[in-house]
Amino acid sequence: MHRGVGTFASFAAGFSFVSILTTVDQFFFIGFGFGGAAFFWTWPVVFIGQLLVAYNFATLAARFPISGAIYQWSSRLAGPTFGWFTGWVMVVAEILTTAAAAIALQAILPQIWTGFQFMGGPDADSSPTSPTGAANAVVLGIILLGITTVINALSVRLMSAINTAGVVLELIGVAVVLVMLFTHVKRGLGTVMHATGATTPAHSNQVFAWAASALMAAYVMVGFDSAGELSEETHAPRRTTPRTITRSLIVSGVLGMLLLLGGILAAPSLTDGTLSSIGLPAVLSDVFGPTAGRIVLADVAIAVFACTLAIQTAGSRMIYSMARERSLPFPGFLSKVSKTNGAPFVSTFVVGIGAAIVLLINIKQSAIFTALASLCIGMLYLAYLGVTVPLLIERIRHRRDDLVLDGVDEHGNPLFALGRWGIVVNGLAVVYQVVMAVNLLWPRSAVYDTTGHTWWLKWSAVLFIGLTLVAGFLIHRRNEQREGAKQAMPYLPETAGMEAATA
């Protein structure tokens, strides 16, 4: 690979994966539908929980700056077999997440021009949860995946340049949107203390409904670790990557919270059903007016493009990293890298084609937005746990050791570390992740089964994860039989020191 990724481009990788302008626009209606205006408070809860996770990832990124970060970290903390399953879950999750990001165009493009509603014609219902809207989302998503796959395969520099430009435009767009929202408020801050506007409560108990509304924030604040996926392509990764992992989440968390608050306070109505069906795009159209509103939504569409590009990039690096160590079938083929531009082009096509297949399978499923989002993010949380749980175990094992933080970054400064707070931060991160993973994968009919009477749809997340693990077991067993003792970890071997990784 070629080291062509600078500090801002590394930040852009994480920020564009989160992509608040994309995901807040895409999923606002879900959170509001479950929890009403009070769903705003789920955002700071998820933000704090994910920040705890990010600090642990930053510690490992400084010591193991390798592509396929989650897989590599887990393998070094808990052994190659456990790490393989963590990497396998992450690969499947990133393919699903790429698909989920691509269908976000449905929440944007038909609002700009009805001609983008190909399925059912321009007068058809474009709501993402309607049959025609969901089918059209698949069409738009596959077109987007074709474009991002070509770009990712052509050049790392082109991908990085487009991603960076997309992040700059997104930041400008967020700033403009926030100014307009907070200069057009129609109600006071007390609005967010009540569940006004909720239309699809997950349970008669408000606590359960509020927990369901937290899915929206959980959908958004993931992927900050993708800066770690580009470590082998980043200048001074031991110094740069830990900072960009945490900064991308902090910037996304703060700006996203303001977007939510501004959207709720500036909405024309909280009770007419618009916020629980269309969501934030409807507020933007009202605040900016028809023409300016379309310009803003065009900026959001650019953010969707950059987001899909970034997620596909992260997924391709994960496959490349595992194949390079002969941990996947067809390792020589999947680990191919272009000699001219350093792009792992084969793994890029695998992610793009895999995401397109996911969309085609779900073309007639009107719950594709909620079901696919919950499933892919739930799997990401499980993969993240594959790092934080063994890291916590190692911290506890060495809690009485007088460990010295050895090692310096490329500038001669001490590596990023949590010091004496390591066990506390790590422990709280694990507790948060377990609770949120259960919340994401809970078999809610409103999320996974819009028919209300199809049991396998309701339990589809649990069933899919079970099948993923069974398939992973068969692949891993066959791989061990084929490779045997040839499997190795050629990059940063164990002599780097487990103590350094867990201090």
Steps between C-alpha positions, in 0.01 A plus 500: 500500500606862450515754783297780350249577779565810709353616832184658360440212259531259794247707694280509191498118484339477844279808468359400162424147626294655781377771259248677721349694211427167331393287791308760701302581185457130425393376844346801676150370424574170676610656829219754496241238413594287800569768760360830379688819587649338812708266285753787490638380836604166354769681303724612791464156661622321187766765440655454843487121468669501160761751617606248765540242224694744281755569775573129528535471123736798495725322751528198271532705181817661634661160561369299206456734199392229257228465237212286619524668838218322686619159380865575576435639848269216598746238374784641708287529812314168491679280249461435126180292518304752707643779286393320183136483612513867601637588157243280325210668680654838416531412130133399477396804702691740275345352187155545656590852614613593150158390374322692775694818418426472129123489547515833687464668162130414511449743789665777295478481120117472457472805728723692256325382183209258471659357184737304725201292610535234230279237662131581466562831328557853635162508676566180697564503874875565546500443876785257580262269686241477220514212248578731204747705702685191625520351150628828358760517776645173370527638146670821610725309737627260234579790265697670778687177583608467138653849506677462835640159404662640186650795689635283783655257252656767280711692751559548871595862439178562304295334772675706770463825304128444435441396859684806634309733268175336605582554868583868441168550321321308774651717775400814309153357447460414869602854599248656261223263609562571870488876446171473311340258745582703809386824338163343416408333828128468568503363854706502818760263642240344728364318195764229526379406849187336359428218253284723281459363150583133565302280261654152518577423864689173545307426819230654715773572754667833420840370610490230232381750241785735593748210476371422151545864401868467601545283193527817292803629689653152499462484121691825461796488738698207364793473262732744678747211509532510119795738535677193640421309179715748308795481742733340246417781256526783756802718569626463862213262595606446864450871561226580248254211523419510876423871473287473189299208645395707802467832317274360230260373767512814715436733206222273372344468846486872572377607157250213481348594834449856378340372177251293696412784734470753218282268292258440787475868596462627143257237368169643374309239701585219738167322477399491131704184434755666270795458737424131554464427127739732313705645784758775485492552118145631539618754760785615274261548208272711719776713655699565184212520255468301176813619316749541785363184659588300190854644506544389860361155422745479209779555753350222709503274191873575462546399865316172429739437213808568716357286781442200272846543353662507847314193629588301190864606541507377861336169406745437216798555734358252749466230232845585363660477846346160577578361154859621519547273801327215315202509736235506225427276202687597180758701699728576206208636298338707778830654611594631157613863505547721196869560435427844358273651767512266802125429499375154611273492198374139524375540858340829394289319238408232755357763736316682221348187347415358844317819598308501171389140557376594849286776348359279224394234751308765693341680205146406604555556873353835612683471832838504326601832656440401860578129471824536305621788714433321827659178379820651362559731798421220743768290333746789516439521875571127531824541306600794720436281805746255348764762575387670820417181695841331456668836555317534833603147599864584427478826694360317803765228474774763509332732748763439770794525265709812510494540124684785334350639181780421263525616144473836332329625189669625185564838662663353809201559731348231728233286336134575573390324823224508763738435790339427837152560352538212255299237689219742590462639148530154346249346743239769445546469123429126514187546714368763262574285193326192639184697587490672162567179306203335672291810427595495131438130445183471710226341283269800469227466240513874431863462393532157342146393408263762366247226416457442873450125464812350335706341775817448296508868402457602862794279599696564181787682674565217745459239226732684262772538761468131586537405133794739466680330789424151363629601156803656667571180690490292180721746311751524786515122542558448129761774501689339789502167318633666185758733653600319819823630641547745213267754660692786655479863599792657313430856606597623848545158666452429867843640584325839497387397850159419636578730790537790261161421347319482831670768707 
